Amino acid sequence: MARINSGKRHNQKYGLDRRQGINLWGRAKSPIHKRKYPQGQHGPNLRRKLSDYGKQLHAKQRLRSYYGNISEKRFRRYYDDAVRRAGGTIENLIGGLESRLDAVVYRSKFVPTVFGARQLVSHGHILVNGSRVTIPSYAVKPGDVITLREKSRNVPMVLEGLASSERDFCDYITVDVNKFEARFERLPAFEEVPYPVEMDPQSVVEFYSRQ
C-alpha cells in the first residue's frame, strides 16, 4: 500500500492561504494567522483596488483553490457542464464540485484536508459501493456509499481527520464513524455548503460568461 506523504501538499495548501490572504479552509494552523498578506517581497505593502474583472477572477481562483487547487482546464469543465444542465448554473456548479469523490471524503472528515482526501483516494484507500476507486474527481451520485478500506483505518491522517473539531458534518452526507462509512444523500444547494470563508459563485459565472 502506498505511503501517504502530505508534506508537499501542506506546503501548497499554506501557500494558497497566503496567496489568497485568507484562511481558506478554516484551519487553526493556517499561516494567515501570523501574516495577513500575500507571499513575496512586496506582500506587506501590496494594496490593490480590483476592477470588476479582477474581482471575478479572484472569486474563481478562491473557489478553484478551495477544492484542492484543481486545474483551470478541469474547473472550466465543471462550469461548462453546469451551463448545459437543467437548473441554475450556480447550483449546478457547486453540486458538481461537491460531488467529487475527494470532496465527499473531505466532508466526511476521513482526513483533515482536501489535499489529504485526494491522496487517500488516489492511493486506493477508498471504496465506492464496495469497489475501489482511485480517481479523486470521480462523480459521486446520490445514494452512493463511500467506505474507507479496513486496512486503511489506522492511517494517522484518518485518525486526525475524524478526531478534529475544526469542522462539522454536513446535512447532505450521512457519516457512520464506527463503520468508517459515508452516504452521499443528495446534491447540496450553495447555501448548505459549509465554506469557512465567503464564496461568490455568481462572480465565477460572470467571469466565464464574458469570455
N, C-alpha and C positions, 0 to 999 in steps of 0.2 A: 504493500500500500504506500502511495506517495506521501512523503513527509510534507506537512504544511509549514511553510516559512512565510510569515507575514511581515517581515522587516521592511522589504521593498514597498509593499502595499501601504504600510503605516506611513512611510516617508511621503509617498504620493498623496495619501489622504491628508496629512498635515499640510503639505504644500498647497493643496486645493483650498483648505481653510484659510491660509494666509493670502492666497491669490484673490479669493472672494471677499476677504475681510470680514467673515462671519464664522460662527461655529456651525457649520453646515449640517452636521449630524447630531448636534446637541451633546457632545461628549465632554466629560469633565477634564480629559487630558488634552483638549484642543489647545494648540499654541496661541490661538487668538486671545486667550485669557491673559497672556503676557504681553503680546504685541498686537494691537488692533489696527495694523496697517499691512499693506501688501509686502511681499518679499522684494529684496533688491536694495540697492544703494539709496534710491530716492523714495523708497516706500514711506518713511515717516512724514515726508513733506508733500506727498502726492495728493493733490486736491483737484478733482476734475468735475466740471458740470457736464453731465451726459446729455447728448441730444436724444430725441425720441428713438432714433435708430440704436444709439448706444444703450439706452435703457432696455430695448427689446433684445439686443444681443446679450446683455448682462443677464436678463431673465432666462434666456435659452441656455447660457453657459451654466447658470446656477442649477437649473433642473437637470441638465445633462450630467453635471458633475455629481449631483446627489446620488444618481443611480450607478455609481462606480466609475464615473468619467467614461461612459460608453462612447464609442467613436461617433464622429459627426455623421458619417455615412449611415450608420445604423439608426442614430437618433432621427435623422431625416426620414428614414423608412417608417418609423413609428408615426411621425406627423402625416406622411402621405397616406398611410393606412387609415389613420383617424379621419382624414378628409373623405376618403372613399366610403367608409362605412356609414350606415344609417345612424342618426342621432347627432348629438352635439360634438363638435371637434374636440373641445377641451376634455369632456368626459371620456371620449374615446382614446385620446392621447394618454391621459392619466391611467385609464384602465389597462391600456397596453403595457405601460411601464410597470404598473403594479402587478401584472400577471406574469412578469418574467420570473423564472424559477429562482434566480438568485435573490430577487426582491422578496419573494414569498418566504424563502429560507431566512432572510434577514428579519422580516416582520415576525416570523415565528420564534425569534430570539434563539435560534440554534447557534448563532455566532454574534459577536458584539459589533461587527461592522459589515457593510455591504461588500467590501473587498474580501473579507473572510468568507462570506457566502459564496462569492464567485469561485474561490479556491476550493471550498468544500464540495461544490457541485462538480467542478472540472476534474477533481481528484477521485471522483467516483464514490463519494460518501452518501449520496442522496438517491432515494428510490421514489419514483412517481407511480402510484398504483401498483407497487410491487416490482417495478422494473427500474434498473439503474439508468439514470440519465446524467450525462456529463456535459451538457450544453447549458451554460448559465442563462442564455437568452430564450431557452425553451418556454413556449407559451403555455402556462398552466390554465386549465379550464375549470369553471365552477364545478365542484363535486370531486375534483382530483384530490387524492390523499398523498401527502409528501411525508416520507419517513426517513429518519436517519438510520443508516445501516448499524446493526448491532455491534459490529467490531469498531465502529467509529464513535461510540457514545462516551468514551473516556478521553477523547481528544481535549486537551486543555482549553482550546479556543471554544469548544462547545460548552464545556462546564462554565466558562466565564460568561458566555452569552446568556445561558439560562439563569444564572445567578444574578445578572446585572439588574439594577433598579433604575437605570437610566431611561429605559423605555418600557411602555406598557404594551400589552397585546391589543390588537385592533379588532373591531367588530366583524370584519368580513373574512377573518381567518380564525378557525377554531383550533386551539392547540391543546393536546393532551401531553403534558410534560412527562408524565410517568411512562408513556409509551413512545416518547420522542417522535410524536406524530402530529401533523397539522393537516387540516382540511380547508381547502380554498372554497369558501362558500359562494362568493359572488364577486363580480367586478365592483369596486367601490366608486362612489361619487367623489369628486375632487375634495369636497368639504370634509369627507371622512378620513382622508389620508393624514396620518399624524406627523406632518412635517414639523421639525423643530424651529424652522425659520420660514419667513414669508415666501411663498412661491407665487409667480404671476404667469400662469399658462396662457392667459389672454395675450400677453405681450409676445409669447413664443409664437402663437398663431399669427399675430400681426407681422412678426419678423419674417416668417416664411411666406406669408401672403404677398409681401411686397417684392419678392424675388421673381 
